[in-house]
Amino acid sequence: MDIKKIGYIEEYTISDSVKKLSKKEKRLLANKIFKEKYQGKVLTYQALKKAMFVMINSDTRLSFKKPKRNERRRSYNKKIEITADNKLLKLIQSPLYVNSKAETKQGQSTRHKEGQIYHYFVKKVYIDGELFNLLIDVRQRADGTNIVHDVILK
């Protein structure tokens, strides 16, 4: 996969070796890479002129199991291809901070109950010539640690 910059937008080209794989092979490869290489990685995001350390863990991996309600199948497949090409970390680095808000829904799962604040980040990227908006949700736990909660391509 090649990565180029067009102004402030990054352009990604998925390698031919990944494109030749079946959808199932891409998902299995992406899951394997996620487990072996991405678990425990820490990224630095800028939020409100302050550095925020964000960790990738098994909660993040859960968001890769199936497409989100607001994510189209084509976008989800591109996200899997990026991960299978071992470039997800590069993709989710350096997003722009949008806003933060406290958890407001009642009756949420345990994972949501422990989340005190959600921070939202965006980034525009080209993947194989197609423009996508990358949305990254970061969950701040009660103990102050930050976890990548969702990564969505639109």
HUNOR-V996217 format. One record per backbone hydrogen bond with DSSP energy under -0.5 kcal/mol. NH is the residue of the N-H (numbers start at 1). CO is the residue of the C=O. If there is no record, write none. Layout:
nh & co
NH & CO
NH & CO
//
This chain:
nh & co
2 & 13
4 & 11
6 & 9
7 & 5
9 & 6
10 & 124
11 & 4
12 & 126
13 & 2
19 & 15
20 & 16
21 & 18
26 & 22
27 & 23
28 & 24
29 & 25
30 & 26
31 & 27
32 & 28
33 & 29
34 & 30
35 & 31
36 & 32
37 & 33
38 & 33
38 & 34
39 & 34
40 & 56
41 & 38
43 & 54
45 & 43
45 & 52
47 & 45
47 & 50
50 & 47
52 & 45
54 & 43
54 & 52
55 & 146
56 & 41
57 & 55
60 & 57
61 & 57
62 & 58
63 & 59
63 & 60
64 & 61
65 & 62
71 & 68
76 & 72
77 & 73
78 & 74
79 & 75
80 & 76
81 & 77
82 & 78
83 & 79
84 & 80
85 & 81
86 & 83
87 & 82
91 & 87
92 & 88
93 & 90
96 & 122
98 & 120
99 & 120
101 & 118
103 & 116
113 & 109
114 & 110
115 & 111
116 & 114
116 & 140
117 & 140
118 & 101
119 & 138
120 & 99
121 & 136
122 & 96
123 & 134
125 & 132
126 & 10
127 & 130
128 & 12
130 & 127
132 & 125
134 & 123
134 & 132
135 & 133
135 & 152
136 & 121
137 & 150
138 & 119
138 & 136
139 & 147
140 & 117
140 & 138
141 & 139
141 & 145
142 & 114
144 & 141
146 & 53
147 & 139
148 & 55
149 & 137
149 & 147
150 & 137
152 & 135
154 & 133
//
